[in-house]
């Protein structure tokens, strides 16, 4: 009886800790998305400025990005597993190995605003990796909470 | 040309409006593999929901993709498919777009977290 009560208490304690973790993760997750939104919006404004300076809405558009009929190329940035979850790893531009410079799809001599836009979107990619780690941790916490609650309901 | 052999790491794929795709591609996430399959899809007002759903499912099946970025307004169109995907890999991230700010109440993972506080469950 005592052992059963102490087990229940321990499960309750664990559930409390998991809920607390969940709240912290939700807060961090939301903050990360807000930062992502801010960075994304800054990048979009810089893209708009580039279009305005070039005097046409098609100067930076989907018309310039590669399609299924384009030659194959590799992504310059990929995510790799590390001790603290995933992190972004970048490759240097090397045409012979298939790593092409995306800026050159839009212009041979890219304007400063487009270069600034690139740095904003690179920040976005870092935030995406951070957000993914938080989302996975949150998902894990939610799974544990669901499991513990199910056990508590069965007892 | 075997450009893709022995590449470390996994891809980030993008489904979104023009600015989102152009932006992330400028950041270097874009790739077209040897089968001519891109890891991005530009969604505009003429894109059919079925097309969007097919693309999302295709990205889910690809084992070289670790993260799927999707504009939240596009995610709303295929919410049932996104909610059905509960596996952590690939992670589905709903991101804001230029015209649609981020709404935490629509995010799948946060809706799941909110479900933990169902008043009916708390009474039991």
HADDOCK unambig.tbl for C-alpha pairs under 7 A between the chains (distance, minus, plus):
assign (segid A and resid 37 and name CA) (segid B and resid 96 and name CA) 5.91 0.50 0.50
assign (segid A and resid 41 and name CA) (segid B and resid 98 and name CA) 6.26 0.50 0.50
assign (segid A and resid 44 and name CA) (segid B and resid 19 and name CA) 6.36 0.50 0.50
assign (segid A and resid 44 and name CA) (segid B and resid 98 and name CA) 6.89 0.50 0.50
assign (segid A and resid 61 and name CA) (segid B and resid 18 and name CA) 6.75 0.50 0.50
assign (segid A and resid 61 and name CA) (segid B and resid 22 and name CA) 6.84 0.50 0.50
assign (segid A and resid 62 and name CA) (segid B and resid 18 and name CA) 6.18 0.50 0.50
assign (segid A and resid 62 and name CA) (segid B and resid 22 and name CA) 6.67 0.50 0.50
assign (segid A and resid 68 and name CA) (segid B and resid 36 and name CA) 5.28 0.50 0.50
assign (segid A and resid 68 and name CA) (segid B and resid 37 and name CA) 6.25 0.50 0.50
assign (segid A and resid 68 and name CA) (segid B and resid 38 and name CA) 6.47 0.50 0.50
assign (segid A and resid 72 and name CA) (segid B and resid 32 and name CA) 4.89 0.50 0.50
assign (segid A and resid 72 and name CA) (segid B and resid 33 and name CA) 5.52 0.50 0.50
assign (segid A and resid 72 and name CA) (segid B and resid 34 and name CA) 5.97 0.50 0.50
assign (segid A and resid 72 and name CA) (segid B and resid 36 and name CA) 6.52 0.50 0.50
assign (segid A and resid 73 and name CA) (segid B and resid 31 and name CA) 5.64 0.50 0.50
assign (segid A and resid 73 and name CA) (segid B and resid 32 and name CA) 5.45 0.50 0.50
assign (segid A and resid 73 and name CA) (segid B and resid 33 and name CA) 6.68 0.50 0.50
assign (segid A and resid 74 and name CA) (segid B and resid 4 and name CA) 6.92 0.50 0.50
assign (segid A and resid 74 and name CA) (segid B and resid 31 and name CA) 4.94 0.50 0.50
assign (segid A and resid 74 and name CA) (segid B and resid 32 and name CA) 6.67 0.50 0.50
assign (segid A and resid 75 and name CA) (segid B and resid 28 and name CA) 5.88 0.50 0.50
assign (segid A and resid 75 and name CA) (segid B and resid 29 and name CA) 5.16 0.50 0.50
assign (segid A and resid 75 and name CA) (segid B and resid 30 and name CA) 5.18 0.50 0.50
assign (segid A and resid 75 and name CA) (segid B and resid 31 and name CA) 4.72 0.50 0.50
assign (segid A and resid 76 and name CA) (segid B and resid 28 and name CA) 4.79 0.50 0.50
assign (segid A and resid 76 and name CA) (segid B and resid 29 and name CA) 6.17 0.50 0.50
assign (segid A and resid 77 and name CA) (segid B and resid 28 and name CA) 5.54 0.50 0.50
assign (segid A and resid 77 and name CA) (segid B and resid 29 and name CA) 5.45 0.50 0.50
assign (segid A and resid 78 and name CA) (segid B and resid 9 and name CA) 5.44 0.50 0.50
assign (segid A and resid 78 and name CA) (segid B and resid 10 and name CA) 5.29 0.50 0.50
assign (segid A and resid 78 and name CA) (segid B and resid 11 and name CA) 5.10 0.50 0.50
assign (segid A and resid 78 and name CA) (segid B and resid 12 and name CA) 6.70 0.50 0.50
assign (segid A and resid 78 and name CA) (segid B and resid 29 and name CA) 6.97 0.50 0.50
assign (segid A and resid 79 and name CA) (segid B and resid 9 and name CA) 5.24 0.50 0.50
assign (segid A and resid 79 and name CA) (segid B and resid 10 and name CA) 5.25 0.50 0.50
assign (segid A and resid 79 and name CA) (segid B and resid 11 and name CA) 6.36 0.50 0.50
assign (segid A and resid 80 and name CA) (segid B and resid 9 and name CA) 4.55 0.50 0.50
assign (segid A and resid 80 and name CA) (segid B and resid 10 and name CA) 6.47 0.50 0.50
assign (segid A and resid 97 and name CA) (segid B and resid 3 and name CA) 6.06 0.50 0.50
assign (segid A and resid 98 and name CA) (segid B and resid 3 and name CA) 5.90 0.50 0.50
assign (segid A and resid 102 and name CA) (segid B and resid 25 and name CA) 6.81 0.50 0.50
assign (segid A and resid 102 and name CA) (segid B and resid 26 and name CA) 5.28 0.50 0.50
assign (segid A and resid 102 and name CA) (segid B and resid 28 and name CA) 6.60 0.50 0.50
assign (segid A and resid 103 and name CA) (segid B and resid 26 and name CA) 6.16 0.50 0.50
assign (segid A and resid 118 and name CA) (segid B and resid 26 and name CA) 5.75 0.50 0.50
assign (segid A and resid 118 and name CA) (segid B and resid 27 and name CA) 5.64 0.50 0.50
assign (segid A and resid 121 and name CA) (segid B and resid 23 and name CA) 5.82 0.50 0.50
assign (segid A and resid 121 and name CA) (segid B and resid 24 and name CA) 5.95 0.50 0.50
assign (segid A and resid 121 and name CA) (segid B and resid 27 and name CA) 5.31 0.50 0.50
assign (segid A and resid 122 and name CA) (segid B and resid 27 and name CA) 4.90 0.50 0.50
assign (segid A and resid 132 and name CA) (segid B and resid 91 and name CA) 6.61 0.50 0.50
assign (segid A and resid 136 and name CA) (segid B and resid 88 and name CA) 6.09 0.50 0.50
assign (segid A and resid 142 and name CA) (segid B and resid 113 and name CA) 6.66 0.50 0.50
